[in-house]
Amino acid sequence: MKTKSFQEGPQLEQLQRRKAPRIPLQVPVFLRGSDSSGVEFVELTKTLNIGSSGACIASTHILRSDQIVYLTVPAPSPVSSSLVPNETPPIAAKVLRQDVAGDMRLFGLEFLRPLE
């Protein structure tokens, strides 16, 4: 009996489509957008993996393919507020795919501009 390696099947196809590798890194982010019914929201969530060209995030909202959303990384309150911003500038991303994991949805996002 042949066993499949991790690199075969859908995982390999997904890796081949990516413009840059991703690392499994959980980063808290604010997700801003509008859900499938058009209602705007802001949700504190996290990345599951991230790279220079995209990320996978968890969300309780229903998003549409090709929808544009915005990610902002919160920063802790600095000792000297004039030197460190409270958050990063928003990162615009397009929703590419969706999976369901329990009551959460996992979204594959592609950044409109790669991170530098």
C-alpha positions as CSV (number, residue, x, y, z in Angstrom):
1,M,0.0,0.0,0.0
2,K,1.4,3.4,-1.0
3,T,1.1,6.2,1.5
4,K,1.0,9.8,0.3
5,S,3.7,12.2,1.3
6,F,2.9,15.6,2.6
7,Q,4.0,17.2,-0.7
8,E,1.5,15.2,-2.9
9,G,-2.1,16.1,-3.7
10,P,-3.8,19.4,-2.9
11,Q,-1.0,20.6,-0.6
12,L,1.6,20.5,-3.4
13,E,-0.8,22.3,-5.8
14,Q,-1.4,25.0,-3.2
15,L,2.4,25.4,-2.5
16,Q,3.1,25.7,-6.3
17,R,0.5,28.5,-6.7
18,R,2.0,30.7,-4.0
19,K,4.3,33.5,-5.0
20,A,6.3,33.2,-1.7
21,P,6.6,30.6,1.1
22,R,4.7,31.1,4.3
23,I,5.7,30.3,7.8
24,P,3.3,29.0,10.5
25,L,3.1,32.2,12.7
26,Q,0.1,33.3,14.8
27,V,0.0,37.1,14.8
28,P,-3.0,39.0,16.2
29,V,-4.6,41.2,13.6
30,F,-7.7,43.4,13.3
31,L,-9.7,42.3,10.2
32,R,-11.8,45.0,8.6
33,G,-14.3,44.5,5.9
34,S,-17.9,43.8,5.2
35,D,-19.6,40.4,5.5
36,S,-21.6,38.6,2.8
37,S,-24.7,40.7,3.6
38,G,-22.8,44.0,3.3
39,V,-22.5,44.8,7.0
40,E,-19.2,46.4,7.9
41,F,-17.2,44.8,10.8
42,V,-13.9,44.9,12.7
43,E,-12.8,41.7,14.3
44,L,-9.8,40.9,16.4
45,T,-8.4,37.6,15.1
46,K,-5.1,36.0,14.1
47,T,-3.0,34.7,11.3
48,L,-2.3,31.0,11.1
49,N,0.5,31.4,8.6
50,I,2.0,34.4,6.8
51,G,4.4,35.3,4.1
52,S,5.4,38.3,2.0
53,S,2.5,37.8,-0.4
54,G,-0.3,36.5,1.7
55,A,-1.7,34.9,4.9
56,C,-4.2,32.5,6.2
57,I,-6.5,34.0,8.8
58,A,-9.4,32.7,11.0
59,S,-12.7,34.6,11.1
60,T,-16.2,34.1,12.3
61,H,-17.6,36.2,9.4
62,I,-18.6,35.1,5.9
63,L,-16.4,36.6,3.2
64,R,-16.7,36.4,-0.5
65,S,-14.0,35.3,-3.0
66,D,-12.2,38.2,-4.5
67,Q,-13.4,40.5,-1.7
68,I,-10.9,43.1,-0.4
69,V,-10.3,43.1,3.3
70,Y,-7.9,45.1,5.5
71,L,-5.5,43.7,8.1
72,T,-4.0,45.9,10.9
73,V,-1.5,44.6,13.4
74,P,-2.1,46.1,16.8
75,A,0.8,47.4,18.8
76,P,1.1,47.4,22.6
77,S,0.8,50.8,24.3
78,P,4.3,52.3,24.1
79,V,6.1,54.0,27.0
80,S,6.7,57.0,24.8
81,S,3.6,57.4,22.5
82,S,5.4,59.9,20.2
83,L,8.0,57.4,19.0
84,V,5.9,54.2,18.3
85,P,2.6,54.1,16.4
86,N,-0.4,52.4,18.0
87,E,-0.9,50.1,15.0
88,T,0.5,49.4,11.6
89,P,-0.9,50.9,8.4
90,P,-3.7,48.7,7.0
91,I,-2.6,45.9,4.7
92,A,-5.1,45.4,1.8
93,A,-5.7,41.7,0.8
94,K,-8.0,39.8,-1.5
95,V,-9.8,36.7,-0.4
96,L,-8.8,33.7,-2.5
97,R,-10.3,30.7,-0.7
98,Q,-12.2,29.5,2.3
99,D,-12.3,26.4,4.6
100,V,-14.5,25.7,7.6
101,A,-13.1,24.5,10.9
102,G,-15.8,24.1,13.5
103,D,-17.5,27.5,14.0
104,M,-14.5,29.3,12.5
105,R,-13.8,30.0,8.8
106,L,-10.2,30.0,7.5
107,F,-9.4,32.3,4.7
108,G,-6.5,32.3,2.3
109,L,-5.6,35.9,1.5
110,E,-3.3,37.5,-1.1
111,F,-1.8,40.9,-0.2
112,L,-2.4,43.5,-2.9
113,R,1.1,44.7,-2.4
114,P,3.8,42.2,-1.1
115,L,5.2,43.0,2.4
116,E,8.7,44.4,2.4
